[in-house]
Amino acid sequence: MNSRFPLTIVFSLAFAACSAAPQDARKAQKPVAAFENGSVLIGSQRLELGAPVDAWIAALGSSYRFANPEIQSMIIWDDLGVAVYTDSTKDRHVKSVSFILRPPLESS
């Protein structure tokens, strides 16, 4: 019975250490944006102001919302901190882009 006690402690510490291991930070990374001559390189896609909003959606993903669903001129990607503003034409070309920078959330 005395030989089981140290073994139990070792296994308990090993399981606790496994669950406390830091998560792989690369999985949580967002696309990188690089600015150059009036265009934005997001991931591997180059986007330009004046391009149709569909190109921006293809690059940033479908997890977006409209600031006002009735007037769909501002599209927001909350998780990326990106907002694009479009013109009111049928093709909806992007006229301006905003990036919201904030510190990462602290884990508790």
Sequence and secondary structure as in RCSB ss.txt:
>XXXX:A:sequence
MNSRFPLTIVFSLAFAACSAAPQDARKAQKPVAAFENGSVLIGSQRLELGAPVDAWIAALGSSYRFANPEIQSMI
IWDDLGVAVYTDSTKDRHVKSVSFILRPPLESS
>XXXX:A:secstr
 TTHHHHHHHHHHHHHHHHTS   GGGG    EEEETTEEEETTEEEETTSBHHHHHHHH S  EESSTTSTTEE
EETTTTEEEEE SSTT BEEEEEE         
